[in-house]
Amino acid sequence: MGEGPRAELAEKIAGEVALSDDPGATLRKWRTDFDVTQTELAEKLDISSSVISDYESGRRDSPGIAVVRRIVTGLLDIDERRGGSRIRQYGRVLSAGFASDVVLDLREYPAAMPVDDVFDAIDANGLVEGERDRITGHTVIDSVEAIQRLSSEEIFNLYGQSTSRVLVFTGLTRGESPLVAQRVVSPTPNAVVLHGIDEDDLWEHAPDLARVDGFALATCTTPLDDVLDDLSSLP
């Protein structure tokens, strides 16, 4: 399949499908992640949409590797035709040296922008105003995977090229763990978004911790796929 982010993403998807206990469900997960309809994929592959539906629902036997590779190629071709946002997202994570199930997205902006603009883009609820009101990038992190798998040095590297960024932590119940874990590194990011919880469910000491460390804090309940899409649409 060649080299580069596209090739590595293709191998990742094909491998997940091949090793999955439910290959159809895994195919469906990736198709929806690429925001491709069954009809669009079927047209690209020049087959009936019912064939895609049958594979995803398990009404057909699990697809062989040749079929999987054809489906994966179709998804990547559609993404490239649309501008390649999913492939670029995966490439940014690869270049940072992290697994894509730990870092879901990482981006440096061409110019600094107000923190509030990013909060507005993902419909986040700002709770604490930070000492620095502009950022130059974002990192979206699966908090459970990060805490379980990364060293303090690797957590530091999550900040990317600059600490002038917003960290979006997902997979939360109260938001305590990522806020405590990030205190092992210095300096802190300019802003933190705790995704998947609202203000009522937030760890009671989170706002105080944000004030002490000087970063802006927000919660966000927007669906994760929408958050990733909204972040990708920022200038």
Secondary structure, DSSP 8 states (H G I E B T S, - for coil): --SSHHHHHHHHHHHHHHH-SSHHHHHHHHHHHTT--HHHHHHHHTS-HHHHHHHHHTSS----HHHHHHHHHHHHHHHHHTT-HHHHHHHHHHHTT--TTTEEEEEEEEEEEEHHHHHHHTT-EEEE--S--EEEEEEEEEHHHHHHH--HHHHHHTTTT-SSSEEEEES-SSSHHHHHHGGGSSS--SEEEEETB-GGGS-TTHHHHHHHHT-EEEEE-S-HHHHHHHHHT--
